[in-house]
Amino acid sequence: MSRSAHPAGPRHADVLPEGHYTAPPADLNALDPRVWPQTAGRTPAGSVTVGGLDVRDLAEEFGTPLYVLDEADFRARCRAWRDAFGPDADVFYAGKAFLSRAVVRWLTEEGLNLDVCSGGELSVALASGMPPERIALHGNNKSSAEIEQAVEAGVGRIVLDSFQEIVRVAHIADRLGRRQPVQIRVTVGVEAHTHEFIATAHEDQKFGLALTGGTAKPEAGGGPAAEAVRRVLKLDSLQLVGIHSHIGSQIFDTSGFEVAAHRVVGLLADIRDEHGLELPEIDLGGGLGIAYTPEDDPSEPHEIAASLREIVGRECRGAGLAVPRLSVEPGRAVVGPSACTVYETGTVKELPGLRTYVSVDGGMSDNVRTALYDAEYSVSLVSRTSDAEPMLSRVVGKHCESGDIVVRDAFLPADLAPGDLLAVPATGAYCRSMANNYNHALRPPVVAVKDGEARVIVRRETEEDLLRLDVG
């Protein structure tokens, strides 16, 4: 896997997919720094430590499955993104990747803003002390209650996603006596899966307003996005501050952003020509990739920042526009590499001539990404080292589904046995956020580790929690 290859698309064969690595790594005991948290290492006895704590001790104290979140790693990534873009740009952490009250406090202290896309995420943000002016509310179908909650709190921006939402936000802001800052989300006809940009058909999605076509008034010119601008500018309770765009996820270079920026800046120029107004902000969204396997090669924040600044500056100079304030929304790129999930091995089942199935005590309830869209992960034996021969393995969960796969193809030591601890790195993003109770499984806790200390920031669910919701 490289910057020009994306782990997407169906993979349902019983053999290694074409192009996948076919040889085991040189050292099964090595922890590749590209996929593990920054503080991860091995003790002289061979067990893995994160944040100065042995995973065996963490598993004994908190049980498994267990999400281990490296606080120092998370904070360092926050600072790297903040410093890369500097004081004249905004970095909004995409809360959908993983959100908790502790995480919001870390974001606040490290100088990042926060993007939320539901009333629940907004409540967590506000309850944790994030200044409302540093919060953006996103989503394609915000309820009136969510909009009112956001306007009343004084969030710094609401991203408008439809004509109906323009009316809805304007009405609520007017009733509350507020002038709400807003951006308009546009679909630019570009979808990025690493290196593939498809400039047709991808306006066929639920998010945003297209730059061309649609139901805009032909005599006015432009498409739905231009018409949305006209409607917002007529409403005194809304303050249009910028244009928002998002082109995809798990992106390993900035070529797609170049196409998106060209089209968004074109809209900004049209707005200037029609309305005599230069909007002060442009948000190019998130979707920036991380390394899930050693073959992945994501760019560093400073490389991304330099590239995006150059792209936006060049496009604005070409259009004769002042360069607007730039915003980005990394979520996965901040929290993804900061966590790993620790499991206990339950059964080891060899299928001669195929592979060995290794069953762990979690599965698609704590990481649905592999089952949902064939995401790829790495996995390592972490309770000890081993000099045994590598065996081709598939790490699977305990759920009543043949598609309950955690790591589709991996090499593990041939002496792996029940009771051994395995850990899957790069699980900070979307794993706990998308965790579920399939088969009435209990969602694992999130334990933050730093400088030899551990604390639960999201506790493990209990059977009492499940029964409390079932009112009978």
C-alpha positions as CSV (number, residue, x, y, z in Angstrom):
1,M,0.0,0.0,0.0
2,S,1.3,3.5,-0.8
3,R,0.0,6.9,-1.4
4,S,-1.3,5.8,-4.7
5,A,-3.3,2.8,-3.5
6,H,-6.3,2.8,-1.2
7,P,-7.6,-0.1,0.9
8,A,-11.1,0.1,-0.5
9,G,-13.4,-2.2,-2.6
10,P,-14.9,-5.6,-1.9
11,R,-12.6,-8.4,-0.8
12,H,-14.5,-11.6,-0.1
13,A,-12.1,-14.3,-1.6
14,D,-10.7,-17.0,0.6
15,V,-7.2,-16.3,-0.5
16,L,-4.9,-13.3,-0.2
17,P,-6.2,-10.6,-2.6
18,E,-4.1,-9.8,-5.6
19,G,-1.4,-7.2,-4.9
20,H,-1.4,-7.9,-1.1
21,Y,1.8,-8.8,0.6
22,T,2.6,-12.5,0.3
23,A,5.7,-12.7,2.5
24,P,5.8,-12.4,6.2
25,P,7.6,-9.4,7.8
26,A,11.3,-9.8,8.6
27,D,10.6,-9.6,12.3
28,L,7.2,-10.6,13.8
29,N,8.1,-8.9,17.1
30,A,8.9,-5.5,15.6
31,L,6.5,-2.6,16.2
32,D,6.4,-0.4,13.2
33,P,6.3,3.3,14.3
34,R,4.1,4.2,11.4
35,V,1.2,2.3,12.8
36,W,1.8,2.2,16.6
37,P,1.5,5.1,19.1
38,Q,4.6,7.1,19.7
39,T,5.3,5.7,23.2
40,A,4.8,2.0,22.2
41,G,7.7,-0.3,22.8
42,R,8.7,-3.7,24.2
43,T,10.1,-4.6,27.6
44,P,13.1,-6.7,28.0
45,A,10.7,-9.6,28.8
46,G,9.0,-9.0,25.4
47,S,5.6,-7.6,26.3
48,V,4.5,-4.3,24.8
49,T,4.1,-1.1,26.7
50,V,2.1,2.0,25.8
51,G,2.4,5.2,27.8
52,G,4.9,3.5,30.1
53,L,2.4,0.7,31.0
54,D,2.6,-3.0,30.2
55,V,-0.4,-4.2,28.2
56,R,-0.5,-7.3,30.4
57,D,-1.1,-5.1,33.4
58,L,-3.7,-3.0,31.6
59,A,-5.6,-6.2,30.5
60,E,-5.5,-7.6,34.0
61,E,-6.8,-4.4,35.5
62,F,-9.4,-3.3,32.9
63,G,-10.2,-6.5,31.0
64,T,-10.3,-7.1,27.3
65,P,-11.2,-6.1,24.7
66,L,-9.7,-2.7,25.6
67,Y,-9.0,0.5,23.8
68,V,-5.7,2.0,24.9
69,L,-5.4,5.7,24.1
70,D,-1.9,7.3,24.3
71,E,-2.6,10.8,25.6
72,A,0.9,12.1,24.9
73,D,0.6,10.8,21.3
74,F,-2.8,12.5,20.8
75,R,-1.6,15.8,22.2
76,A,1.6,15.7,20.1
77,R,-0.5,15.2,16.9
78,C,-2.8,18.1,18.0
79,R,0.2,20.3,18.3
80,A,1.7,19.1,15.0
81,W,-1.5,20.1,13.1
82,R,-1.8,23.4,15.0
83,D,1.8,24.4,14.4
84,A,1.7,23.3,10.7
85,F,-1.2,25.6,9.8
86,G,-0.3,28.4,12.2
87,P,-2.3,31.2,13.7
88,D,-3.8,32.4,10.4
89,A,-5.7,29.2,9.8
90,D,-8.1,26.9,11.8
91,V,-7.8,23.3,12.6
92,F,-11.1,21.7,13.5
93,Y,-10.8,18.2,15.0
94,A,-13.6,16.0,13.5
95,G,-15.3,14.8,16.6
96,K,-17.0,11.9,14.8
97,A,-13.7,10.0,14.7
98,F,-13.7,9.7,18.5
99,L,-15.2,12.0,21.1
100,S,-15.2,12.1,24.9
101,R,-15.0,14.7,27.6
102,A,-11.4,14.0,28.2
103,V,-10.6,14.4,24.5
104,V,-12.5,17.7,24.3
105,R,-10.4,19.0,27.2
106,W,-7.2,17.9,25.5
107,L,-8.3,19.7,22.3
108,T,-9.1,22.8,24.1
109,E,-5.8,22.9,25.9
110,E,-3.9,22.2,22.7
111,G,-5.6,25.0,20.7
112,L,-7.7,23.0,18.3
113,N,-11.3,23.7,17.3
114,L,-14.0,21.1,17.1
115,D,-16.3,19.9,14.4
116,V,-19.5,18.1,15.6
117,C,-22.3,16.6,13.6
118,S,-25.0,15.8,16.1
119,G,-26.7,17.2,19.2
120,G,-25.0,14.5,21.3
121,E,-21.5,15.5,20.1
122,L,-22.4,19.1,20.7
123,S,-23.5,18.3,24.3
124,V,-20.3,16.5,25.0
125,A,-18.3,19.5,23.6
126,L,-20.2,22.1,25.6
127,A,-20.2,20.0,28.8
128,S,-16.4,19.6,28.6
129,G,-15.7,23.3,28.4
130,M,-14.9,23.8,24.7
131,P,-15.6,27.5,23.9
132,P,-18.7,27.5,21.7
133,E,-17.1,30.0,19.2
134,R,-14.6,27.3,18.5
135,I,-17.3,24.7,17.5
136,A,-18.7,24.0,14.1
137,L,-21.9,22.1,13.6
138,H,-22.1,19.9,10.6
139,G,-24.6,17.3,9.1
140,N,-26.9,16.8,6.2
141,N,-30.2,16.8,8.2
142,K,-29.8,18.7,11.4
143,S,-33.0,18.7,13.5
144,S,-34.6,21.9,14.7
145,A,-33.6,21.0,18.2
146,E,-30.0,20.5,17.3
147,I,-29.9,23.8,15.4
148,E,-31.5,25.7,18.3
149,Q,-29.0,24.1,20.7
150,A,-26.2,25.3,18.5
151,V,-27.5,28.8,17.9
152,E,-28.4,29.3,21.6
153,A,-24.9,28.1,22.6
154,G,-23.3,30.5,20.2
155,V,-21.3,28.1,18.0
156,G,-18.8,29.7,15.7
157,R,-20.3,28.3,12.5
158,I,-23.1,26.1,11.2
159,V,-22.4,24.4,7.9
160,L,-25.5,24.7,5.7
161,D,-26.3,21.6,3.7
162,S,-29.6,22.2,1.9
163,F,-32.1,24.9,0.9
164,Q,-34.4,23.7,3.6
165,E,-31.7,24.1,6.2
166,I,-31.1,27.7,5.2
167,V,-34.7,28.5,6.1
168,R,-34.6,26.4,9.3
169,V,-31.4,28.0,10.7
170,A,-32.5,31.5,9.7
171,H,-35.9,31.1,11.4
172,I,-34.4,29.8,14.6
173,A,-31.6,32.4,14.7
174,D,-34.2,35.2,14.1
175,R,-36.5,33.8,16.9
176,L,-33.5,33.8,19.3
177,G,-32.4,37.3,18.2
178,R,-29.0,36.0,16.9
179,R,-27.0,36.5,13.7
180,Q,-25.6,33.1,13.1
181,P,-22.3,32.7,11.2
182,V,-22.7,30.0,8.5
183,Q,-20.8,28.3,5.7
184,I,-22.3,26.6,2.7
185,R,-21.2,23.1,1.9
186,V,-20.7,22.5,-1.8
187,T,-20.1,19.3,-3.8
188,V,-17.4,20.0,-6.3
189,G,-17.7,16.9,-8.4
190,V,-14.6,15.3,-7.0
191,E,-14.2,12.2,-4.9
192,A,-10.8,11.3,-3.6
193,H,-9.8,7.7,-2.7
194,T,-6.1,8.4,-2.4
195,H,-5.2,9.0,-6.1
196,E,-8.5,8.4,-8.0
197,F,-10.5,11.5,-8.8
198,I,-13.8,11.0,-10.5
199,A,-15.3,14.3,-11.7
200,T,-18.7,12.9,-12.8
201,A,-21.5,11.2,-10.9
202,H,-20.2,12.1,-7.4
203,E,-22.6,14.9,-7.0
204,D,-25.0,12.0,-6.6
205,Q,-24.7,12.0,-2.8
206,K,-26.6,13.2,0.3
207,F,-24.1,16.0,1.3
208,G,-23.9,19.5,0.1
209,L,-25.1,21.7,-2.8
210,A,-23.8,21.1,-6.3
211,L,-21.9,23.8,-8.2
212,T,-23.8,23.0,-11.4
213,G,-27.2,21.8,-12.4
214,G,-30.0,21.3,-10.0
215,T,-33.0,23.5,-9.4
216,A,-31.3,26.9,-9.3
217,K,-33.0,29.7,-11.3
218,P,-31.5,29.6,-14.8
219,E,-31.8,33.3,-15.3
220,A,-29.7,33.9,-12.2
221,G,-26.8,31.7,-13.4
222,G,-24.8,29.1,-11.6
223,G,-26.1,26.0,-9.8
224,P,-27.6,25.1,-6.4
225,A,-24.6,26.4,-4.5
226,A,-24.8,29.9,-6.2
227,E,-28.5,29.9,-5.5
228,A,-27.8,29.0,-1.8
229,V,-25.5,32.0,-1.6
230,R,-28.2,34.3,-2.9
231,R,-30.7,33.1,-0.4
232,V,-28.4,33.3,2.6
233,L,-27.3,36.8,1.7
234,K,-31.0,38.0,1.8
235,L,-31.5,36.8,5.4
236,D,-30.5,39.2,8.1
237,S,-30.2,36.4,10.7
238,L,-27.5,34.7,8.8
239,Q,-23.9,35.8,8.3
240,L,-22.2,34.0,5.4
241,V,-18.6,33.6,6.3
242,G,-17.3,31.0,3.8
243,I,-17.6,27.9,1.6
244,H,-17.1,24.4,2.8
245,S,-15.9,21.3,0.7
246,H,-15.1,17.7,1.6
247,I,-13.8,15.3,-1.1
248,G,-13.4,11.9,0.6
249,S,-11.5,10.0,3.3
250,Q,-8.2,8.2,3.9
251,I,-6.5,10.5,1.4
252,F,-2.8,10.2,1.0
253,D,-2.0,13.2,-1.1
254,T,-3.4,16.6,-1.9
255,S,-4.1,16.3,-5.7
256,G,-7.8,16.0,-5.0
257,F,-7.7,19.1,-2.9
258,E,-6.2,21.0,-5.9
259,V,-9.3,20.2,-8.0
260,A,-11.6,21.1,-5.2
261,A,-9.8,24.3,-4.4
262,H,-10.0,25.4,-8.0
263,R,-13.7,24.9,-8.1
264,V,-14.4,26.5,-4.7
265,V,-12.3,29.5,-5.5
266,G,-14.2,29.8,-8.8
267,L,-17.4,30.0,-6.8
268,L,-15.8,32.7,-4.5
269,A,-14.9,34.7,-7.6
270,D,-18.5,34.4,-8.9
271,I,-19.8,35.6,-5.5
272,R,-17.5,38.6,-5.7
273,D,-18.6,39.4,-9.2
274,E,-22.3,39.0,-8.5
275,H,-22.5,40.4,-5.0
276,G,-19.4,42.5,-4.6
277,L,-18.4,40.4,-1.6
278,E,-15.2,38.4,-0.9
279,L,-16.0,35.7,1.7
280,P,-13.3,35.5,4.4
281,E,-13.1,31.7,4.9
282,I,-12.6,28.5,2.9
283,D,-12.8,25.0,4.5
284,L,-11.4,22.1,2.6
285,G,-12.6,19.5,5.0
286,G,-10.8,16.4,6.3
287,G,-10.3,12.8,5.2
288,L,-6.5,12.9,5.5
289,G,-5.2,9.3,5.8
290,I,-3.1,7.4,8.3
291,A,-1.0,4.3,8.2
292,Y,-3.1,1.2,9.0
293,T,-0.4,-1.1,7.7
294,P,3.4,-0.6,7.2
295,E,2.8,-0.3,3.5
296,D,0.7,2.9,4.0
297,D,2.7,6.2,3.6
298,P,0.7,9.2,4.7
299,S,2.0,12.8,4.5
300,E,3.1,14.7,7.6
301,P,0.9,17.7,8.8
302,H,3.6,20.2,7.7
303,E,3.7,18.7,4.2
304,I,-0.1,18.9,3.9
305,A,-0.3,22.4,5.3
306,A,2.4,23.7,2.9
307,S,0.7,22.0,-0.1
308,L,-2.8,23.3,0.7
309,R,-1.5,26.8,1.3
310,E,0.3,26.8,-2.0
311,I,-2.8,25.4,-3.8
312,V,-5.2,27.9,-2.3
313,G,-2.8,30.8,-2.8
314,R,-2.2,30.0,-6.4
315,E,-5.9,29.6,-7.2
316,C,-6.8,32.9,-5.4
317,R,-4.0,34.8,-7.3
318,G,-5.3,33.4,-10.5
319,A,-8.8,34.7,-9.7
320,G,-7.7,38.0,-8.3
321,L,-9.0,37.3,-4.8
322,A,-7.5,37.9,-1.4
323,V,-6.5,34.6,0.1
324,P,-9.2,33.6,2.6
325,R,-8.6,32.1,6.0
326,L,-8.1,28.3,5.5
327,S,-9.7,25.6,7.6
328,V,-9.1,21.8,7.7
329,E,-10.8,19.1,9.7
330,P,-8.5,16.2,10.6
331,G,-10.1,13.6,12.9
332,R,-8.7,10.2,11.9
333,A,-5.3,11.8,11.3
334,V,-5.2,13.0,15.0
335,V,-6.7,10.2,17.0
336,G,-6.3,7.2,14.7
337,P,-2.6,6.4,15.3
338,S,-3.0,7.3,19.0
339,A,-4.8,4.1,20.1
340,C,-4.6,0.4,19.9
341,T,-7.1,-2.3,20.8
342,V,-6.0,-5.2,23.1
343,Y,-7.7,-8.6,22.8
344,E,-7.2,-12.0,24.4
345,T,-6.9,-15.0,22.1
346,G,-9.6,-17.6,22.6
347,T,-9.2,-20.3,19.9
348,V,-6.6,-21.0,17.3
349,K,-8.0,-23.1,14.4
350,E,-5.8,-24.2,11.5
351,L,-7.2,-24.8,8.1
352,P,-4.5,-26.7,6.3
353,G,-3.5,-25.2,3.0
354,L,-5.4,-22.0,3.7
355,R,-4.7,-20.1,6.9
356,T,-5.2,-20.2,10.6
357,Y,-8.2,-18.6,12.2
358,V,-7.4,-16.8,15.4
359,S,-10.5,-15.9,17.4
360,V,-10.4,-13.1,20.0
361,D,-12.8,-11.8,22.6
362,G,-14.0,-8.9,20.6
363,G,-14.9,-8.4,16.9
364,M,-17.3,-6.4,14.8
365,S,-18.9,-4.9,17.9
366,D,-15.7,-3.0,18.8
367,N,-14.3,-2.6,15.2
368,V,-17.0,-2.8,12.5
369,R,-14.8,-1.2,9.8
370,T,-13.3,-4.4,8.5
371,A,-16.8,-6.0,8.1
372,L,-18.4,-2.8,6.9
373,Y,-15.9,-1.9,4.1
374,D,-13.0,-4.2,4.2
375,A,-10.6,-1.9,6.1
376,E,-7.1,-3.3,6.6
377,Y,-5.2,-3.4,9.9
378,S,-2.0,-4.8,11.4
379,V,-1.9,-7.1,14.4
380,S,0.9,-8.2,16.8
381,L,1.4,-10.6,19.6
382,V,1.9,-8.2,22.6
383,S,2.0,-10.3,25.8
384,R,5.4,-11.8,24.8
385,T,7.8,-12.2,21.9
386,S,8.1,-15.4,19.8
387,D,10.8,-17.0,17.6
388,A,8.3,-19.3,16.0
389,E,7.7,-19.5,12.3
390,P,5.1,-17.0,10.9
391,M,1.7,-18.4,10.1
392,L,-0.8,-16.8,7.7
393,S,-3.7,-15.9,10.0
394,R,-7.1,-14.3,10.0
395,V,-8.1,-12.6,13.2
396,V,-11.8,-12.9,13.8
397,G,-14.3,-12.0,16.5
398,K,-16.8,-14.0,18.6
399,H,-20.0,-12.8,16.9
400,C,-22.4,-15.0,15.1
401,E,-21.4,-13.7,11.6
402,S,-18.9,-15.2,9.1
403,G,-18.0,-11.7,8.2
404,D,-16.9,-10.9,11.8
405,I,-13.3,-10.2,10.8
406,V,-10.9,-7.9,12.7
407,V,-7.8,-8.4,10.6
408,R,-8.3,-10.2,7.3
409,D,-4.8,-11.2,6.5
410,A,-1.8,-11.2,8.9
411,F,1.2,-13.2,9.9
412,L,1.3,-14.3,13.6
413,P,3.7,-16.7,15.3
414,A,2.9,-20.4,14.9
415,D,3.1,-20.9,18.6
416,L,0.2,-18.5,19.3
417,A,-2.0,-20.0,22.0
418,P,-5.2,-19.3,23.9
419,G,-4.6,-16.6,26.5
420,D,-2.1,-14.7,24.5
421,L,-2.8,-11.0,24.1
422,L,-3.0,-9.5,20.6
423,A,-3.2,-5.8,19.8
424,V,-4.4,-4.0,16.7
425,P,-2.9,-0.6,16.3
426,A,-4.4,2.5,14.6
427,T,-7.8,1.9,16.1
428,G,-8.3,5.4,17.6
429,A,-10.7,6.6,14.8
430,Y,-14.2,5.3,14.3
431,C,-13.8,2.1,16.3
432,R,-15.2,3.2,19.6
433,S,-17.4,5.8,17.8
434,M,-19.0,3.0,15.7
435,A,-19.0,0.3,18.4
436,N,-22.3,-1.5,18.8
437,N,-24.1,-4.1,20.9
438,Y,-24.5,-6.8,18.3
439,N,-25.2,-10.1,20.1
440,H,-25.7,-7.9,23.2
441,A,-21.9,-7.5,23.4
442,L,-20.7,-4.9,25.9
443,R,-18.8,-2.0,24.4
444,P,-15.1,-1.9,25.7
445,P,-13.7,0.9,27.8
446,V,-11.3,3.5,26.6
447,V,-8.3,3.9,28.9
448,A,-6.0,6.8,28.6
449,V,-2.3,6.2,29.4
450,K,0.4,8.7,30.0
451,D,3.7,8.7,31.9
452,G,3.1,5.3,33.6
453,E,-0.5,6.2,34.7
454,A,-3.8,4.9,33.4
455,R,-7.3,6.2,33.8
456,V,-10.6,5.2,32.4
457,I,-12.1,8.0,30.2
458,V,-15.0,5.9,28.9
459,R,-16.0,3.0,31.1
460,R,-16.9,-0.5,29.9
461,E,-20.6,-1.1,29.5
462,T,-22.2,-3.6,31.8
463,E,-25.1,-6.0,31.5
464,E,-27.0,-3.6,33.8
465,D,-26.6,-0.9,31.2
466,L,-28.2,-3.1,28.6
467,L,-31.0,-4.1,30.9
468,R,-31.6,-0.5,32.0
469,L,-32.4,0.5,28.4
470,D,-34.7,-2.5,27.9
471,V,-37.9,-1.4,29.6
472,G,-39.7,-4.6,28.9
